[in-house]
Amino acid sequence: MKNASETESRKGRKSDLAQAALISPMVLWTLIFVGLAFLYIIGLSFMTKDAENFGVKLEFTFDNYAKLFQPMYWQVLKQSLLLAFYTTVICLLLGYPFGYLMSKVSVKWRGLIMLLVIVPFWTNALVRIYGWRILLLADGPINSLLKTLGIIDKPLKLLGTYGAVLLGMVYALIPFMILPVYTNVEKMDWSVVEAARDLGASPISAFITITLPMTVSGVLAGCVLVFVPSIGLFFISDLLGGAQDLLAGNLIRDQLLKSRDWPFAAALSVMLLIITSALLWLYRKAGGKNDMSIM
């Protein structure tokens, strides 16, 4: 018995060493390329702007965070959060029915639809947004088609509007809503829904009381996956909106490349990091599990 116990103990130690060897590259990668980057940004946010020395003076200060409370920057944050909210709501209204129906079609069609959802990721997002820019031009295909059909006499102003930015955001991020919803609906226990129908529940009542609660974790995951990146996608605002409404991503870009105020840009980045962390914490508290791992 003692020899058997020692053998099992050695096997356990070997298994632990094998697991440690497997995860150590990932831990090292995370520490170097994520942990050190975070520490650098946080440390930079407490430095002082300098015209020389790469724009940074090694003098500790809280001024960069104090600037965040100025009304102008609060307005930028408000605009960014509102745009992210509208984008998330529209993606939810479009993505939930799409993901739900995708899980109900045959396996053959499901694979094709899944491919069509994922294919855009094979192309650079900047190229795809440029495609929308061409479509929305005053002399672009959309206005040309409307004029040919006699619906309009003069070109509509489609480009350089808030609606164009919102369209670009939804187009770029809606797959992040579809996929978590699809995954949740596909692994549902449909016998519960059938039982509710057998007991007299209408299709709408069964959906509200059974299907929706069982897929809420996928909805939460999709909302987080859409909301978080939409705060910082500044290039969509630049290309489709003409940067008329300054967003948090645009502000960080301008502070880095135009104002050369790297410490303040770092403080803005830390603020967005705090907002992102708070959203992830709320997602976990609301019952989110591993639905975001599919991305």
N, C-alpha and C positions, 0 to 999 in steps of 0.2 A: 504493500500500500504506500509505503514511504517513497519507493522508487517511482511509482506511478504518479504520486503527487509532485515529485521533483521534475519528472518529465513534463507534466502539464504546466508547471511553473516556468520551465525553460521555453516551452512553446509559446506561453503567454508573453514572455519577455521578447522573444524573437518577433512575435506579431506586433508588439508595441514599437519595436525598433524599425520594423518594415513600414508601419504607418507613419512614424516620425520621418523616415527617409523620403516617403512619398510626399508628405505635406511640407517638408522643409523648403523646397524650392519656391512654393507658393507663398509661404510665410516670408521668405527672404525678399521675393519680388514685391510683396505688399509693403514691407517695411521700407524698402529703398525707393520705390516709385510712387507710393501713396503716402506712407507715414512721413518720410522726409520732406516730401512736397508740401504736405499740410503744415508741418512745423516751419518750413521756410516761409510760407504765405502768412502764417500767424505772426512769426517774428518780424517779417517785413512790414506788417500793418502797424507796428509800434515804432517804426523808424521815422525819420524826418526827411522831407523832400529836399533835394539839393540839385542845383543846376549842373554840377559836375559829379564826378564819381558815380557814373551810371544813374544819376538822378536820385541817389539815396545817401543820406548822412546817418552815421551810426549814433544817433542821439535818441534816447527813449522818450516817447511822447504819447499822450492820449488824444492829441488834436485830431487825428484821422477819424477816430470814432466819434468825437464831438461833432465833426462836420456832418456825420450821418443824420443828425437830428435837425439839420437845417431844413426849412419848408420845401426848398427846391428838390432835395434828394428824397424827402418823404413822398413828394408828388410822383417822382420817377418810380419809386417802389410801388406806390398805389397803382399807377398805370400798368406796371409789369404784372402785379398780382391780379388785376382785373382781366387783363388779356389772357393770363394763364387760366383764370376761372372760366371765362367764356369758352376758351378752347377746350377745356376739360368737359364742360357741359355738352357742347356740340359733339365732341368725340363720343361721349357716353350715349347720347340720343341716337347717334348713327351706328356706333360700334357694337352696342349691346344687341340690337336686333340682328345685325350682320353675324356676330359670333354665335348667337343662338340658332339662327337658321343654318349656318354653316355646319353645326354639329348634327343637324337633323337630316341633311342630304345623304345620298349614298356615298360609300367609301371612295368610289371612283371620282365623283364630282368634288368630294371634300378635298382630295389631294390636289386637284386642279385649282380650286379656289384658294387653298392654302398657299400654293405656289404663286398665284397672282398677288396675294397679300404680301409675300416675302420678297418677290422679285424687285420692287423698288429699292430695297436695301442693297442690291447689287450695284446700284448706280450712286455716285456721290450726291449727297443731298443738295449741294450747291448747284449742280448741273440740273437737277429736277426743278429747283425753284426758279432757275433761269428759264426753264421751259414754260412755267406759269407766267413769268414776266413777258415773254414773247406773246403768249396767248392773250394777255390783258392789255397789250399796247393799243393806242388809239387806232392804229392801222393794222392791228393784229387780226388773227383768224376769227375771234368772237365778234368783234365789231363789224368786220367785213361780212360775216354770215348774216348778222342782224340787218345790215343795210341791204344786202341782196334779197332778203325775204321781205323787205319793206317795213320792218318793225320799227326802225329808227331812221331819222333823216340825217343826223349828225352823230359822230362817235360818242359813246358814253365814256365818262371818266371812270375807268375801272382800276387803272394802276395809280399808285400813290394815295390810296385810301385805307382807312382802318379796316374795311371789309376785305380788302385784298390781303392785308397782313393776317387777318383771322383765317381766311381761306388757306393761305400758305401754312399756317400753324396746324390747322386741322389735317390738311393733306399730309404733312410730314409726320404727324404723331398718331394718327388714328390706328395704325397697326398695333401700337402699344396698348390700345384699348381692346381691340378685337381679339388678340391672342389669349390674354388672361381670361376673358369671358368665355371664349370657345373652350379652353381647357377645363374650366369649372363646369360648364354645361355638359360637356362630353362625359365627365366622370360622375355625373349625378345618378342617384338611385331613382330611376323613373317609376319603379313600382310604387313609391310613395305618392307620386302624382296620379298614377292610375287608381290607387286606392281612394284618393280624394275625389276623383271623378266618379268612381263607383258609388261613393256616399252622397252624390248629388251636387258636388261643387261644379260651378260653371268653369269654362276654360280660363276666363279672366280671374275668377276667384282662386282657382288652383294655381295660377301663375303668381298672384300676389302673395298668397299664404304659403306656398310650397317652393316654387321654382326660384323666385327672387331671393328669399332668405338663404336658400342653399347655394346661391351663386354670388352672395354679397362679398365674399372674400376676393373673388375675381374682379368684381366691380371696384373694390377698394384698391386692389393692385393696379388696375388699369388707370384709375384716377391719379395715383401717385406717379406712375410711369409717364403720364401725359403732363401733369401739372409741373413737376420738378424741372424737366428740360425746357418747357415753354417759357420759363422765367428768363432764360439766358440765351435763347436763339436769336441773337442780334442780327444775323445776316438776312433773315427773312424780312425783318422790318426795313433793313437797308434797301433790299432789292424790290420789294413789293409796296412798301409804304413811303419810300424816300426818306426814312428816318425822321418823319415829321413829329411823331410822338416818341420821345426819348424813353427807352426802356433800360432796365438794369444792365442787361448785357451790352447795350450800346454805350452806356455810361462807363462801364469798366474798360471797354475797348478804347474809348476816347481818352480816358485818364492814362492808359498805358502808352498809346501811340501818338496822341496829340499834345496833351498837357504834360506828359512825361512825369506824372505824379504817381509813381509806382506804389508808395506806401498807402495812399488813399485808395488806389485800385485794389490793393490787397485787403484793406479794411472792408471795402464793398464785397469782395469775394468771400470774406469771412462771414459777413452778414447773410449772404445767400446760402452759405454752408450751414449756418445756424437754422435758417428757415427750412432748408432741406432736411436737416436732422430732426427738427421738430415734426415735420410731416411724416417722416419714417417712424418716429416714435408713436405718433397718433395712429398710424396705420397698424402698428404692432398691438397697441392697446385696444384697437377696435376689433382685433381678432385676425389680422392678416398673418399668414403663415409663410408658405413657400411659393406663392403664386407668381412672384416676380422672377423666380429662378428660371422660368421658361425663356426669358429674354436673354 
